[in-house]
Structures are given as structure tokens and as C-alpha cells.
Amino acid sequence: MLRSRSTTLLVLPLWFTLFSIAPLLAYGQAADQGPAPNSPSSASAQSSSQPPKPAQGGQPPAPVAEPIPANAERMSRQTRFEIIRDFETQLVYSRAMFPMNTKGLRLRGDEISPNGEELRQALAIWGPAIKPGDPAHISLVQVKDDHIHFEINGGPVRRQKWYKHVQISGARGSTVTPGKDEPQNNPHGSFVDVYFAKYVPEMTAQQLRALLFPVLDFNARNKEQAYLDTVPPKAKEAIQAHRVLVGMNQEMVLHSKGKPPRKVRERDGEQQYEEWIYGETPADVDFVRIVGDEVVRVETIKVSGEKIVRTEKEIVLPTLDKDKDKEAKKEQEAHPGNHPTMRRPGEDPIEETKPADGSAPRPLPPPPPDLPQPPGGPGEIVGTR
């Protein structure tokens, strides 16, 4: 009898514990399974978990920011300090072509200048300072009256250090400039100016990033992603699949296949081309023919011996006008700019006049013979009578 009573006393607490834990276990299982598919909570959870969709055409979405009001006040002093502190020394990726010149780029809304023919001539004469996809370092930020000035990679003009303006005079009057013996680097940076209608308005850092998105990418994780976001969707798919399309440029081929193990330079008549060879037997071998900066022929030899040749253009890219580039280079050669010369400002170069009969011009007379130098130095008495 005592044994049955003790057994009952031990079993009753166990039952009470099980009944109290069961609802908690059921609630935990329901939470793990998630809400019902058709419930409002499930719809809100799905919408919040989905990442933002990219923009149309395969391009990345622009940074989300509220538009700047048209009647916004002038930027305050405190906001200027915050903008400079936020953007200076940032590492971003370029989305545009910056020419290597002292003009840089100007940005008004979504319009970039110089563009079109003016940009092509600047690139043909001076060359590119920063290409799309290249890492860019914001080295200086200046808030002007109606625009914000961003210097990229040190800017086009090299700035001297503060200690180079200091001169130390010695006891004997000798002057020493610290850091004078340092090598003068040739800067290859550029800049972009963001212009506004009247004055620089009050804005946040996120709003300014949205304005700079046509030329600078603040969200790219690496150089490859930044470059792929600037090419057409068809070229982007081919690069990601490591394929070469007829019509690509050299930069696209390098991103798609890497540096070629072998290069062969040949000539077909008067046309000179390069053959980039990828792969070795017994694997597939690709022969990519490049004329100038464009892929004109892709030949693939399979392991089975099958040969596949593609010559029709598969992608169309904006190319530079070669004739106009030659004219721009000739104009640059005709006006050399700051090249050293012995002529005075405004003086025309001396041209040799040819005789009327068309014969060769007469040779210049020989220089006069060197006169004998008197003995002694200046101010010295040579002799007296």
C-alpha cells in the first residue's frame, strides 16, 4: 500500500510537467515552419526577404535616395564638413571614361560632358586617365558656389607638400628648401564637377552618391563587378561564360579569357593584326584575331578536329572615328602647345623661299671664321709702349 502511494506521488509531477511543455513545443514547431503560404504575414515576410531587383538592361540599380527638393536651402557649413569627411579618401570604382587632361568631366543630372565627338577627340589626343571598372581614389573634395569638385587619383595637377614652401636661411645667407630633391611625379589623375542650378543645396551623403552614380560606383565589391556593370548585357553574359564574341574590344577579351599565353603578329596584305591563342592540344584551342582594338575573327578547333570560324559581328560597340582621330592628332602636331621654341610670342615661323624656276633653294652662306682671341683676360693690360 505504501509502495502504490509513493508511485502515484512520483507520477503526478511528471504529468503536470508534460502538459505544461506541450503547448510550448507546438508553438515552436509552428514558428519554425513559418506562416501559412496565403497569410498576410507570409506575404510581408517574402517581400522583405527578397533582394531589390536590378534595373532593366542588366545594369545595377542606382542608389536609393530621396530627391533633392527644388526649394532646398544652401548647404550649411556643418553639412560641408560632413560631406568632405564622408567622401575624401574613399575607394570607389569608375563607371565612365576619364580623359587624361586638365578638363576632367562635368556632371549635370544624368548628362556627362564632354561626351560624343568631344570626348573621343580628347581620348585620342591625351589618352584615358581612368577606364570603366578601374578603382578610383577620391583624393580631394571642394564645395564651391554652384558645384562640388571631386579630384580622382590625385587630380590632373600635382600639388606640392606644405613643407616644400618652407625656406630655411643659414648664417651665410644660403637658402635650403626641405624636400627639394624629391622626384617630381607625373600625375595621371582627373576630376569630376557636379553642377547645380543656382547653388549647392542642402543634401545628404546618400543623395550625393546617387548624383555621382553615372560616373562613380560606391557599391561595387571588386573591379570585375564594377566593369561588368558598364558593358552591354550580351557582352556581360559572354564574359561570365568565358566566351569571346566578334566585335568585342581587347578589354572585354581580357576579362573573358584572361591574358593570352601566346600572341602572334601577322599581316594580311596591308592590314596588320594580332592573333591571341588560348588553349593547347588535346583541349580546344581558340584563335582570336584582333585588328586595332576590335575582334574581327574567332576560330575554334575542337578536340575532334572540327573547325568553327565566326567572322560576322555579334556585338556592336561604339568605336572611335579613325579619320577624325587622325585629324585631331595632325591638329595637335600643328599646334604643339608648350613645346620649347626660339620664336617670340606671335612671331611666325621662318619659311624657306624657293626660286621662281622651281630649283632647289640656295644653300646658306658658311659662318664667318673664328677671330683670334686677344691674349689676356678682360681688363688686363696686354702691353705698353
Stockholm file with secondary structure:
# STOCKHOLM 1.0

chainA/1-385         MLRSRSTTLLVLPLWFTLFSIAPLLAYGQAADQGPAPNSPSSASAQSSSQPPKPAQGGQPPAPVAEPIPANAERMSRQTRFEIIRDFETQLVYSRAMFPMNTKGLRLRGDEISPNGEELRQALAIWGPAIKPGDPAHISLVQVKDDHIHFEINGGPVRRQKWYKHVQISGARGSTVTPGKDEPQNNPHGSFVDVYFAKYVPEMTAQQLRALLFPVLDFNARNKEQAYLDTVPPKAKEAIQAHRVLVGMNQEMVLHSKGKPPRKVRERDGEQQYEEWIYGETPADVDFVRIVGDEVVRVETIKVSGEKIVRTEKEIVLPTLDKDKDKEAKKEQEAHPGNHPTMRRPGEDPIEETKPADGSAPRPLPPPPPDLPQPPGGPGEIVGTR
#=GR chainA/1-385 SS CHHHHHHHHHHHHHHHHHHHHHHHHHHHHHHHHCSCTTSHHHHHHHHHHSCCCCCGGGCCCCCCCCCCCTTCCBCCHHHHHHHHHHHTTCEEEECSCEESSSSCEEEETTEEESCHHHHHHHHHHHCEEECTTCEEEEEEEEECSSEEEEEETTCSSCCCCGGGGCCEECTTSCEECTTTTSCCCCCCCEEEEEECSSSCBCCCHHHHHHHHTTTEESSCSSHHHHHHTTSCHHHHHHHHTTCCCTTCBHHHHHHHHCSCSEEEEEEETTEEEEEEEECCTTSCEEEEEEETTEEEEEEEECTTSCEEEECSCCCCCCCCCHHHHHHHHHHHHHSCSSCCCSSCTTCCCCCCCCCTTCCCCCCCCCCCCCCCCCSSCTTCCCCCC
#=GC SS_cons         CHHHHHHHHHHHHHHHHHHHHHHHHHHHHHHHHCSCTTSHHHHHHHHHHSCCCCCGGGCCCCCCCCCCCTTCCBCCHHHHHHHHHHHTTCEEEECSCEESSSSCEEEETTEEESCHHHHHHHHHHHCEEECTTCEEEEEEEEECSSEEEEEETTCSSCCCCGGGGCCEECTTSCEECTTTTSCCCCCCCEEEEEECSSSCBCCCHHHHHHHHTTTEESSCSSHHHHHHTTSCHHHHHHHHTTCCCTTCBHHHHHHHHCSCSEEEEEEETTEEEEEEEECCTTSCEEEEEEETTEEEEEEEECTTSCEEEECSCCCCCCCCCHHHHHHHHHHHHHSCSSCCCSSCTTCCCCCCCCCTTCCCCCCCCCCCCCCCCCSSCTTCCCCCC
//
